[in-house]
């Protein structure tokens, strides 16, 4: 089945914007191998200076990212591996959002009208598609969404 073939891809030809979820602390590592060291510990708190990153690739449960805090320009860009479970994105400013079975506009899909402004967990990337988990008060959905339909800024809808 095509879904299993796509899930084995570990590259991303187009970079995907993401934010680090609000947790007490999250580590960025220099590698995903044994003996890795911590490059940076990210603290997302209630301030608006969130950590925005670009996903270059996902391997197993880790994503290779480059990122920095949005408002702290004194800090250099950080490169490293982070648990995929810590990465989120949001629906863009659209009336509907489509979740495709495979990363292809011709694939079967589920359409959600009036999506809630809720964070979506990122699981996989393929070219300019992201496999996400969506949840609001009424619906749960998962599938491939094109990056044009997403927004990594948690305070605007990227309009």
N, CA, C and O of each residue as an XYZ file, in Angstrom:
636
protein
N       0.845     -1.181      0.000
C       0.000      0.000      0.000
C       0.886      1.237      0.000
O       1.955      1.234      0.610
N       0.453      2.289     -0.675
C       1.247      3.505     -0.817
C       1.525      4.176      0.522
O       2.581      4.785      0.696
N       0.603      4.076      1.464
C       0.804      4.713      2.766
C       2.073      4.182      3.432
O       2.852      4.963      3.978
N       2.291      2.876      3.396
C       3.484      2.326      4.031
C       4.745      2.713      3.286
O       5.797      2.876      3.904
N       4.667      2.864      1.978
C       5.836      3.301      1.205
C       6.182      4.739      1.561
O       7.349      5.052      1.798
N       5.192      5.612      1.602
C       5.440      7.020      1.918
C       5.979      7.169      3.331
O       6.846      8.009      3.572
N       5.483      6.372      4.269
C       5.930      6.513      5.650
C       7.398      6.146      5.819
O       8.015      6.523      6.815
N       7.963      5.425      4.872
C       9.372      5.072      5.003
C      10.298      6.166      4.484
O      11.501      6.116      4.741
N       9.779      7.139      3.771
C      10.619      8.236      3.298
C      11.058      9.098      4.472
O      10.275      9.352      5.388
N      12.311      9.548      4.447
C      12.819     10.331      5.567
C      13.362     11.675      5.099
O      14.159     12.299      5.800
N      12.946     12.120      3.939
C      13.470     13.386      3.460
C      12.346     14.381      3.230
O      11.168     14.029      3.172
N      12.740     15.592      3.104
C      11.777     16.658      2.889
C      12.396     17.614      1.884
O      13.407     18.251      2.182
N      11.813     17.726      0.707
C      12.389     18.605     -0.306
C      12.042     20.067     -0.065
O      12.763     20.957     -0.515
N      10.961     20.317      0.629
C      10.568     21.666      0.994
C      10.604     21.750      2.509
O      10.103     20.852      3.186
N      11.182     22.798      3.049
C      11.244     22.898      4.511
C       9.852     23.178      5.075
O       9.052     23.883      4.460
N       9.581     22.628      6.229
C       8.291     22.721      6.888
C       8.458     23.523      8.173
O       9.288     23.181      9.015
N       7.674     24.589      8.327
C       7.708     25.374      9.560
C       6.933     24.664     10.659
O       5.900     24.044     10.408
N       7.448     24.764     11.883
C       6.792     24.150     13.033
C       7.139     24.953     14.272
O       8.073     25.755     14.263
N       6.387     24.735     15.332
C       6.740     25.319     16.624
C       6.944     24.186     17.611
O       6.445     23.077     17.421
N       7.675     24.477     18.654
C       7.865     23.516     19.731
C       6.704     23.684     20.690
O       6.397     24.796     21.118
N       6.062     22.579     21.027
C       4.871     22.624     21.867
C       5.186     23.156     23.257
O       6.335     23.155     23.697
N       4.156     23.601     23.926
C       4.299     24.155     25.268
C       4.474     23.025     26.273
O       3.501     22.426     26.731
N       5.698     22.752     26.601
C       6.038     21.768     27.625
C       7.066     22.421     28.531
O       7.627     23.458     28.177
N       7.321     21.846     29.675
C       8.246     22.481     30.608
C       9.637     22.637     30.010
O      10.236     23.706     30.119
N      10.157     21.598     29.384
C      11.436     21.717     28.690
C      11.548     20.607     27.662
O      10.993     19.522     27.835
N      12.265     20.889     26.601
C      12.457     19.944     25.508
C      13.909     20.039     25.084
O      14.468     21.132     25.000
N      14.520     18.893     24.818
C      15.927     18.859     24.441
C      16.107     18.787     22.932
O      15.329     18.147     22.225
N      17.152     19.461     22.454
C      17.625     19.328     21.087
C      18.986     18.652     21.184
O      19.857     19.094     21.934
N      19.163     17.570     20.415
C      20.374     16.757     20.484
C      21.245     16.937     19.242
O      20.774     17.379     18.193
N      22.520     16.587     19.382
C      23.445     16.682     18.247
C      23.297     15.511     17.284
O      23.694     15.618     16.124
N      22.730     14.391     17.743
C      22.503     13.236     16.866
C      21.378     12.409     17.463
O      20.894     12.687     18.560
N      20.968     11.383     16.719
C      19.959     10.472     17.247
C      20.582      9.131     17.618
O      19.873      8.178     17.940
N      21.885      9.065     17.573
C      22.609      7.843     17.918
C      22.914      7.787     19.406
O      22.776      8.787     20.110
N      23.326      6.625     19.884
C      23.763      6.495     21.273
C      24.952      7.419     21.506
O      25.747      7.649     20.595
N      25.075      7.939     22.698
C      26.171      8.839     23.014
C      25.917     10.275     22.602
O      26.839     11.091     22.596
N      24.702     10.586     22.263
C      24.374     11.957     21.842
C      24.483     12.932     23.011
O      24.390     12.549     24.177
N      24.682     14.192     22.666
C      24.743     15.234     23.683
C      23.644     16.263     23.427
O      23.140     16.398     22.312
N      23.294     16.972     24.470
C      22.260     18.000     24.368
C      22.886     19.269     23.799
O      23.862     19.785     24.344
N      22.325     19.766     22.711
C      22.760     21.013     22.092
C      22.101     22.194     22.794
O      22.733     23.223     23.033
N      20.815     22.030     23.123
C      20.049     23.125     23.719
C      18.848     22.546     24.446
O      18.279     21.540     24.023
N      18.472     23.182     25.534
C      17.230     22.859     26.211
C      16.270     24.012     25.966
O      16.570     25.158     26.298
N      15.122     23.710     25.389
C      14.134     24.726     25.041
C      13.122     24.836     26.167
O      12.592     23.830     26.638
N      12.857     26.057     26.594
C      11.827     26.324     27.588
C      10.742     27.153     26.925
O      10.949     28.330     26.633
N       9.606     26.556     26.690
C       8.458     27.323     26.213
C       7.574     27.587     27.408
O       7.119     26.664     28.084
N       7.337     28.858     27.656
C       6.490     29.196     28.792
C       5.318     30.027     28.283
O       4.936     29.909     27.119
N       4.759     30.844     29.119
C       3.571     31.599     28.733
C       3.898     32.879     27.963
O       2.982     33.609     27.583
N       5.164     33.168     27.727
C       5.498     34.375     26.977
C       5.267     34.146     25.492
O       5.085     33.009     25.054
N       5.274     35.196     24.739
C       5.051     35.090     23.301
C       6.332     34.794     22.535
O       6.300     34.710     21.308
N       7.452     34.636     23.218
C       8.700     34.341     22.532
C       8.834     32.833     22.365
O       9.590     32.178     23.082
N       8.088     32.297     21.409
C       8.065     30.856     21.183
C       9.219     30.433     20.277
O       9.825     31.260     19.597
N       9.510     29.146     20.278
C      10.608     28.597     19.485
C      10.048     28.108     18.157
O       9.291     27.138     18.112
N      10.424     28.782     17.080
C       9.982     28.449     15.727
C      11.109     27.715     15.032
O      12.268     28.116     15.133
N      10.780     26.637     14.324
C      11.824     25.874     13.655
C      11.387     25.420     12.275
O      10.204     25.443     11.935
N      12.349     25.018     11.508
C      12.133     24.443     10.187
C      12.547     22.987     10.272
O      13.641     22.673     10.742
N      11.674     22.095      9.817
C      11.981     20.668      9.806
C      12.665     20.345      8.485
O      12.106     20.577      7.413
N      13.870     19.813      8.568
C      14.581     19.387      7.365
C      14.301     17.933      7.030
O      14.217     17.579      5.854
N      14.154     17.085      8.036
C      13.852     15.674      7.805
C      13.358     15.046      9.095
O      13.568     15.576     10.186
N      12.695     13.902      8.949
C      12.246     13.121     10.099
C      12.763     11.701      9.928
O      12.569     11.073      8.888
N      13.423     11.210     10.966
C      13.923      9.840     10.988
C      13.418      9.196     12.275
O      13.712      9.662     13.375
N      12.664      8.130     12.119
C      12.062      7.447     13.262
C      11.257      8.445     14.084
O      10.325      9.055     13.559
N      11.589      8.627     15.347
C      10.828      9.529     16.222
C      11.477     10.899     16.379
O      11.081     11.665     17.257
N      12.471     11.226     15.541
C      13.198     12.489     15.670
C      13.137     13.298     14.377
O      13.086     12.749     13.277
N      13.144     14.609     14.542
C      13.187     15.524     13.403
C      14.464     16.349     13.484
O      14.832     16.832     14.554
N      15.139     16.507     12.343
C      16.287     17.403     12.299
C      15.750     18.793     11.996
O      15.084     19.004     10.983
N      16.042     19.732     12.875
C      15.471     21.078     12.754
C      16.567     22.137     12.793
O      17.697     21.886     13.213
N      16.192     23.321     12.341
C      16.967     24.530     12.597
C      15.966     25.557     13.100
O      14.896     25.728     12.515
N      16.312     26.236     14.179
C      15.331     27.154     14.736
C      15.913     28.109     15.746
O      17.093     28.050     16.093
N      15.042     29.000     16.213
C      15.410     29.966     17.245
C      14.142     30.580     17.810
O      13.057     30.460     17.242
N      14.313     31.241     18.944
C      13.186     31.968     19.521
C      12.846     33.129     18.605
O      13.741     33.763     18.047
N      11.577     33.410     18.445
C      11.121     34.395     17.472
C      11.598     35.805     17.798
O      12.025     36.529     16.899
N      11.534     36.206     19.054
C      11.851     37.595     19.393
C      13.244     37.806     19.956
O      13.667     38.949     20.132
N      13.962     36.741     20.239
C      15.309     36.876     20.792
C      16.324     36.759     19.661
O      16.862     35.682     19.401
N      16.575     37.873     18.999
C      17.486     37.855     17.849
C      18.949     37.740     18.269
O      19.821     37.551     17.421
N      19.225     37.850     19.565
C      20.615     37.733     20.025
C      21.095     36.283     19.993
O      22.297     36.019     19.961
N      20.162     35.364     20.001
C      20.530     33.957     20.019
C      20.726     33.435     18.600
O      19.944     33.735     17.698
N      21.788     32.647     18.419
C      22.060     32.067     17.105
C      21.047     30.986     16.774
O      20.381     30.449     17.660
N      20.936     30.671     15.484
C      20.092     29.568     15.060
C      20.645     28.265     15.615
O      21.858     28.055     15.655
N      19.749     27.404     16.037
C      20.126     26.138     16.633
C      19.795     25.021     15.644
O      18.716     24.992     15.052
N      20.744     24.109     15.481
C      20.557     22.956     14.601
C      20.635     21.698     15.443
O      21.484     21.598     16.329
N      19.767     20.742     15.181
C      19.856     19.485     15.903
C      18.608     18.642     15.759
O      17.719     18.941     14.962
N      18.560     17.584     16.548
C      17.482     16.605     16.524
C      16.573     16.798     17.722
O      17.042     16.978     18.846
N      15.270     16.759     17.477
C      14.266     16.945     18.520
C      13.213     15.852     18.360
O      12.964     15.396     17.244
N      12.604     15.433     19.441
C      11.530     14.456     19.342
C      10.385     15.016     18.499
O       9.936     16.140     18.721
N       9.924     14.238     17.549
C       8.826     14.680     16.685
C       7.601     15.014     17.520
O       6.837     15.915     17.174
N       7.414     14.304     18.603
C       6.256     14.531     19.462
C       6.176     15.957     20.002
O       5.108     16.394     20.433
N       7.278     16.679     19.984
C       7.305     18.052     20.500
C       6.936     19.091     19.451
O       6.848     20.275     19.778
N       6.719     18.691     18.202
C       6.494     19.642     17.120
C       5.024     19.767     16.754
O       4.298     18.776     16.681
N       4.601     21.005     16.525
C       3.212     21.288     16.183
C       3.135     22.325     15.079
O       4.100     23.032     14.788
N       1.968     22.395     14.478
C       1.639     23.449     13.531
C       0.148     23.726     13.683
O      -0.531     23.037     14.444
N      -0.362     24.710     12.982
C      -1.758     25.109     13.093
C      -2.408     25.156     11.714
O      -1.715     25.295     10.706
N      -3.739     25.041     11.664
C      -4.407     25.251     10.379
C      -4.262     26.713      9.968
O      -4.272     27.601     10.821
N      -4.130     26.962      8.690
C      -4.058     28.336      8.204
C      -5.429     28.980      8.228
O      -6.383     28.404      8.751
N      -5.528     30.156      7.672
C      -6.764     30.932      7.667
C      -7.637     30.522      6.480
O      -7.767     31.258      5.501
N      -8.229     29.336      6.588
C      -9.075     28.814      5.525
C     -10.391     28.338      6.124
O     -10.453     27.985      7.302
N     -11.447     28.330      5.309
C     -12.760     27.862      5.773
C     -12.798     26.348      5.954
O     -13.569     25.830      6.761
N     -11.956     25.643      5.192
C     -11.893     24.194      5.302
C     -10.431     23.755      5.275
O      -9.553     24.482      4.811
N     -10.200     22.569      5.776
C      -8.873     21.966      5.672
C      -9.080     20.500      5.274
O      -9.954     19.818      5.810
N      -8.272     20.034      4.338
C      -8.393     18.664      3.825
C      -7.248     17.802      4.328
O      -6.083     18.200      4.286
N      -7.600     16.618      4.801
C      -6.644     15.621      5.255
C      -6.671     14.481      4.239
O      -7.677     13.784      4.108
N      -5.564     14.296      3.523
C      -5.488     13.305      2.457
C      -4.910     11.990      2.975
O      -4.086     11.974      3.889
N      -5.360     10.887      2.370
C      -4.868      9.570      2.766
C      -3.387      9.415      2.444
O      -2.645      8.813      3.220
N      -2.955      9.944      1.322
C      -1.556      9.957      0.903
C      -1.240     11.375      0.431
O      -2.160     12.137      0.135
N       0.038     11.745      0.354
C       0.385     13.118     -0.041
C       0.194     13.362     -1.544
O       1.158     13.436     -2.306
N      -1.075     13.484     -1.945
C      -1.426     13.673     -3.341
C      -2.836     14.269     -3.397
O      -3.757     13.743     -2.773
N      -3.003     15.360     -4.141
C      -4.317     16.002     -4.234
C      -5.387     15.094     -4.852
O      -6.578     15.354     -4.676
N      -4.997     14.049     -5.560
C      -5.961     13.128     -6.157
C      -6.366     12.000     -5.215
O      -7.211     11.180     -5.574
N      -5.792     11.941     -4.033
C      -6.080     10.874     -3.070
C      -7.418     11.131     -2.373
O      -7.943     12.244     -2.390
N      -7.951     10.077     -1.761
C      -9.168     10.267     -0.973
C      -8.841     11.154      0.219
O      -7.712     11.174      0.710
N      -9.857     11.889      0.674
C      -9.607     12.875      1.721
C     -10.819     13.051      2.629
O     -11.944     12.674      2.303
N     -10.532     13.634      3.766
C     -11.559     14.062      4.709
C     -11.454     15.575      4.794
O     -10.362     16.112      4.981
N     -12.575     16.264      4.658
C     -12.595     17.724      4.719
C     -13.262     18.158      6.013
O     -14.337     17.672      6.365
N     -12.620     19.067      6.707
C     -13.185     19.626      7.932
C     -13.522     21.088      7.676
O     -12.655     21.885      7.320
N     -14.795     21.430      7.863
C     -15.230     22.815      7.733
C     -14.957     23.557      9.033
O     -15.055     22.990     10.120
N     -14.619     24.805      8.906
C     -14.358     25.674     10.058
C     -13.438     25.014     11.079
O     -13.836     24.795     12.223
N     -12.207     24.695     10.672
C     -11.296     24.053     11.629
C     -10.995     24.971     12.812
O     -10.865     26.186     12.660
N     -10.890     24.371     13.976
C     -10.558     25.135     15.182
C      -9.092     25.556     15.114
O      -8.269     24.898     14.477
N      -8.790     26.651     15.773
C      -7.414     27.129     15.849
C      -6.722     26.335     16.950
O      -6.442     26.855     18.030
N      -6.454     25.070     16.655
C      -5.858     24.143     17.613
C      -4.539     23.641     17.059
O      -4.404     23.460     15.849
N      -3.561     23.413     17.931
C      -2.299     22.857     17.432
C      -2.497     21.448     16.900
O      -3.276     20.668     17.448
N      -1.788     21.133     15.833
C      -1.819     19.798     15.244
C      -0.442     19.176     15.418
O       0.573     19.802     15.112
N      -0.411     17.957     15.904
C       0.851     17.239     16.091
C       1.399     16.801     14.740
O       0.667     16.253     13.915
N       2.681     17.042     14.517
C       3.356     16.631     13.292
C       3.928     15.231     13.492
O       4.526     14.938     14.527
N       3.739     14.372     12.494
C       4.259     13.011     12.580
C       5.262     12.683     11.482
O       6.275     12.036     11.748
N       4.997     13.118     10.251
C       5.861     12.804      9.113
C       5.876     13.981      8.153
O       4.982     14.827      8.179
N       6.891     14.030      7.308
C       6.947     15.007      6.223
C       7.351     14.292      4.936
O       8.106     13.320      4.953
N       6.837     14.792      3.845
C       7.205     14.283      2.527
C       7.030     15.423      1.534
O       5.919     15.898      1.299
N       8.150     15.854      0.956
C       8.150     17.002      0.040
C       7.428     18.164      0.706
O       7.865     18.612      1.766
N       6.345     18.671      0.131
C       5.654     19.805      0.750
C       4.342     19.376      1.419
O       3.354     20.110      1.411
N       4.357     18.169      1.998
C       3.216     17.625      2.723
C       3.636     17.269      4.151
O       4.780     16.890      4.401
N       2.692     17.399      5.074
C       2.923     17.069      6.477
C       1.804     16.138      6.941
O       0.627     16.419      6.717
N       2.168     15.035      7.585
C       1.171     14.153      8.188
C       0.928     14.654      9.597
O       1.850     14.699     10.412
N      -0.322     15.035      9.891
C      -0.648     15.647     11.180
C      -1.801     14.924     11.862
O      -2.581     14.210     11.232
N      -1.877     15.135     13.165
C      -2.998     14.674     13.978
C      -3.769     15.912     14.418
O      -3.202     16.813     15.036
N      -5.044     15.959     14.105
C      -5.898     17.107     14.419
C      -6.929     16.688     15.458
O      -7.465     15.582     15.403
N      -7.202     17.587     16.409
C      -8.195     17.312     17.441
C      -8.822     18.630     17.872
O      -8.121     19.601     18.160
N     -10.137     18.653     17.913
C     -10.828     19.787     18.531
C     -11.933     19.214     19.419
O     -11.950     18.009     19.671
N     -12.846     20.042     19.895
C     -13.878     19.567     20.826
C     -14.837     18.554     20.201
O     -15.502     17.806     20.918
N     -14.911     18.529     18.872
C     -15.901     17.695     18.205
C     -15.317     16.622     17.289
O     -15.993     15.644     16.971
N     -14.056     16.801     16.860
C     -13.523     15.919     15.822
C     -12.091     15.501     16.111
O     -11.335     16.225     16.758
N     -11.732     14.325     15.621
C     -10.358     13.836     15.578
C     -10.101     13.436     14.135
O     -10.936     12.784     13.509
N      -8.967     13.817     13.616
C      -8.662     13.497     12.232
C      -7.150     13.398     12.076
O      -6.393     14.036     12.807
N      -6.726     12.596     11.120
C      -5.310     12.528     10.804
C      -5.177     12.362      9.305
O      -6.049     11.799      8.643
N      -4.068     12.862      8.781
C      -3.831     12.725      7.354
C      -2.767     13.689      6.876
O      -2.179     14.439      7.655
N      -2.533     13.649      5.571
C      -1.536     14.500      4.934
C      -2.169     15.834      4.563
O      -3.238     15.873      3.955
N      -1.506     16.928      4.932
C      -1.972     18.274      4.621
C      -0.847     18.996      3.890
O       0.312     18.908      4.296
N      -1.176     19.706      2.824
C      -0.165     20.474      2.107
C       0.247     21.675      2.953
O      -0.585     22.269      3.639
N       1.532     22.034      2.906
C       2.034     23.109      3.762
C       1.366     24.450      3.492
O       1.384     25.326      4.357
N       0.777     24.630      2.313
C       0.087     25.887      2.021
C      -1.134     26.076      2.910
O      -1.634     27.193      3.040
N      -1.618     25.009      3.521
C      -2.802     25.072      4.378
C      -2.452     25.207      5.854
O      -3.341     25.193      6.706
N      -1.160     25.337      6.163
C      -0.707     25.330      7.552
C      -0.057     26.644      7.944
O       0.359     27.428      7.092
N       0.022     26.871      9.243
C       0.614     28.086      9.790
C       1.324     27.733     11.094
O       0.708     27.177     12.002
N       2.594     28.047     11.192
C       3.347     27.698     12.400
C       3.276     28.772     13.483
O       3.775     28.561     14.588
N       2.671     29.905     13.190
C       2.599     30.974     14.181
C       1.410     30.749     15.099
O       0.274     30.747     14.624
N       1.628     30.556     16.412
C       0.517     30.258     17.321
C      -0.324     31.486     17.692
O      -1.308     31.349     18.419
N       0.042     32.684     17.208
C      -0.692     33.898     17.601
C      -1.419     34.560     16.440
O      -2.198     35.489     16.659
N      -1.190     34.114     15.225
C      -1.925     34.625     14.075
C      -2.354     33.438     13.233
O      -2.005     32.300     13.549
N      -3.087     33.675     12.192
C      -3.460     32.601     11.276
C      -2.708     32.733      9.963
O      -3.135     32.203      8.938
N      -1.581     33.445      9.998
C      -0.692     33.603      8.842
C      -1.397     34.223      7.638
O      -1.044     33.919      6.498
N      -2.373     35.075      7.867
C      -3.066     35.688      6.727
C      -2.370     36.936      6.280
O      -2.814     37.584      5.332
